[in-house]
Amino acid sequence: MELEGAYQFGDESFRGGIDQDIQAGFVSAVLGYTWNDVAWTPGLKGVYWYGTGDDDPTDGDNNTVSTLYPLGHAHGGIIDNLNGQNLIDYSLQGSVKPSSKLTVVNAVHWFDKAESSDPIYNVAGAPFPNPTAPGSSANDLGTEVDIVATYQASKNLQLQAGYAWFFYGDAVTADPAITRGDAEFFYFMSTLKF
């Protein structure tokens, strides 16, 4: 079990020259179990992330958490589509080890906006160009499905391949100005230690 949280407070005046009070934060929780005495050593875990958003961008308070150094794919899916700002991520993840050298992980993420009135933030922390249609209360950002296989070929060589699908929700597709289609992503990498 893992539980983390942070609270941010203070004031800023660099965004548009407007003084704003900062009241923001996040909570992250991971709960899982690995069956070490069963063939293939299956594991299952649930991951939850809540990063605050701003419920009223005009009130002089900034309630959107600043993730500072986001590590998107470690928690929020390997496609690195979203930042932890104004974000709720519910995830269910499973893993198996068919052999001592091969590990396969499958994860499903369901993403929502924490606050409808706050923008959607990409992995770099910038708002999407047209975050949501004016007046829309849609919070469903979408669903991501990930599959990652890691093969430890030797003590010094590791091979990894991953595939991800992202299916956008109403918070993105409700705006006719956004012509963003669903996303797919494949990667292969090798790590050589010497």
N, C-alpha and C positions, 0 to 999 in steps of 0.2 A: 504494500500500500504506500502511496506517495501523495502528499498534500502540500501544495504551495499556494501562497497568496502574497499580494502586495497592495499597498495603499499609496497613492501619489497625491501630494497636496502642495500648494504654493500659489504663485501667480506668474503670469507671463504677459509680455506686451509686444512680442515680435511678430505675431500672426496678424497681419493687417493693421498693426499699430493700435490695436484695441486691448486694453487691460482686461484680463480674464482671470478669475479665480479658478484654480485647478482642484478638483475633487474627483479622483478616478481610482481604478484598481482592477485586479484580476484575481481569479481563483482557478486553480488547476488541481484535478484529482485523478489518480490512476489506481485502479483496483484490479488485481489479477491473480491468477494461480497457474502454476505449471505442474503437470503430473509427471514427475521424474521416474516413477516406477512402472510406467506404461510404455508400450512400443510407440515409437516415433515421438515421444516426449511432448505431447500436445500441451499447448498453453492457451489461455483465454484471458483477455483483459478488457476492461471498460475504461475509457478515457473521457474526461469532461473538462472543458475550458470555458470560462466566462470572462470576457474582457469588456469592461463597461463602455457604453456609448453615451453620447450627449442627447438627452431627451428634449432640449430646447436650445439650439445653437444661437439664439438671439438674446438669451437672458444674462450674458456676461459671465457665465460659468462654463468651464470646459470640463466635461465629465468623460471624455474619451481617453481611455488608458493609452499611455505611450509605451509600446513594447520595447523601446530602446534598441535592443539587438535581437530582432526576431529570428528564431530558428524554426522556420515554418514547417519543413518536412519532418522534423523530429516528432512533432505532435499533430500538426494540422494537415497531414496528407502530403504525399511526395510530389504532387504537381505544383506545389508552392504557389497557389492561386490567391490566397488570402492572408492577411496579417491578423494578429490577435486583437486588433482594435475593433470595438463595436461588434464583437463576434461571440457566438455560442457554438461550440463544437461538441457534439455527442459522437462518440466513436466506439465501435466494437471491433476488437482485433483478435485474430487467432493465429497460432503458429504451430508448425510441426517440424520434426527433424527426421526425415526418412533415413538418413545415415548420419554418422558422426561428423561428416564434413558438409552436409547440406541442410540448410534451414530455409523454410518457406513461410512467409508471413502474408496474411490477407487482412486488410482493414477496410472498414466502411465508415465514412464520416458523413454526418448530417449537419449542415451548417445553417445557422440563422443569424440575423442581425439582432443585437441586444436591444437597440432602439431604432424604431422605424425612421425617425427624423434625422438620424446621423448617416453620413455616407457609408458606402462599402469601401474598405481599404484594401489595396493590393498588397503583395508581400513586402514591397518596399515602404509601405505606410502611406502611399499617396491615394487620395480618393479616386474611385473609378470616374471616368469622364462624365457620364450621366448616370449617377448612382441609382436612382429610382424615379419613376414618373412622378411629377408633382402631385401631391395629395395622396399618393399611394401609401397604403399601410402594409404592403407585403414585406414579410421578414424572411421568407424562405430563400436562402442564397443558393442552395443546391446540395447535391450528394456526390461524394467522391468514393470510388472503389479502387483500392490499390492491391497489387500482388508484387511481392519482392522475393527473389530467390538469391541466397548467398551461398557460395561454394568455397570452402577453405581448401584450396588445391594443395597447399603445403604450408609449412610454418611461416613462410615469407610471402606467399601469393594468395590473394583472395579475389574471387570473381563474383560480380553481382549484376543481376538484371532485374529491371522493374517495369511494370506497366500500370498505367492509371487511366481512369475515365472520370470526367467531371460532367455532371448533368446539371445545368443551371436551373435555378428555381425562379419563382415569380418576382422576387425582388430585383432580379437582373432582367428577365425577359419581359416584364410588364412595360418597360420603357421602349416605345417603338424606335427611339433614336439609337438604341443599342442593337447592333446587328451581330452580337456575339453568339456563335454556335457552341454546342457542347464541345468539350476538349478531350483529346487523347494524348498520351505521353508515353514514350518508351525510352529507356536508357540502358546502357551497358557500361560498366566500369570495372577496372581492375586496380588493385592496390598491391604494390610490391614494396616490401620492407627489406632494407639491407643495412 
